Amino acid sequence: MALTEGKEKGENESAPGPESETDDRPTRGEIFDLLSNHRRRYAIHYCKQQDDPVELGDLAEHVAAWELDKEVAELTSAERKRVYTSLQQTHLPTLERANMVEFDDRTIALTDSAADLDVYLDIVPGDSIPWGVYYLGLSAVAGAVIAGLWLEVVPTETVPTLGWATLLVALFGISAAVHTVENRRSRLGAGDRPP
């Protein structure tokens, strides 16, 4: 995904230039900053799931339910109101300034910038390793097997050379398939719950 660089901090944002449509796109750093807050991530996730603009009340209910790990029907009015107020006063104006949503105090619609934002969150549980480290380890194992085949220290009587190659390709193929499925589950707007 290519991002157009946004305006530098300190420039006058109230005087749009002739290229304001492309200049208003957030930079990669700004996107990471926007997504660093779970309520903003949840808001974008919910809006990406809907085909039409969403009502602030519905958005607040879903964000609160995800945040508290409850069903919408189980929420108290205080829990709804706390999230509603936070979204209305802080998070939605922040997303609007970043040109991610259009917000008119009651209705929220994603802009083209947010609708086209194809972000996945590389969530690594405490008992797991990042995919990059996994592939590095798998490559090291594959390199060791290939070096062993070249040096003729890996047995080829029980498993032929083509069998070793097939095994390595299968390991990478299965790993890539699992990685692809995990990435799809971790995309904003995909699945029932936000990543």
Secondary structure as GFF3:
##gff-version 3
##sequence-region A 1 195
A	DSSP	alpha_helix	20	23	.	.	.	ID=ss1
A	DSSP	alpha_helix	28	35	.	.	.	ID=ss2
A	DSSP	alpha_helix	38	49	.	.	.	ID=ss3
A	DSSP	beta_strand	54	55	.	.	.	ID=ss4
A	DSSP	alpha_helix	56	68	.	.	.	ID=ss5
A	DSSP	three_ten_helix	72	74	.	.	.	ID=ss6
A	DSSP	alpha_helix	77	86	.	.	.	ID=ss7
A	DSSP	pi_helix	87	91	.	.	.	ID=ss8
A	DSSP	alpha_helix	92	97	.	.	.	ID=ss9
A	DSSP	beta_strand	101	103	.	.	.	ID=ss10
A	DSSP	beta_strand	107	110	.	.	.	ID=ss11
A	DSSP	alpha_helix	112	115	.	.	.	ID=ss12
A	DSSP	alpha_helix	131	150	.	.	.	ID=ss13
A	DSSP	alpha_helix	161	185	.	.	.	ID=ss14
###
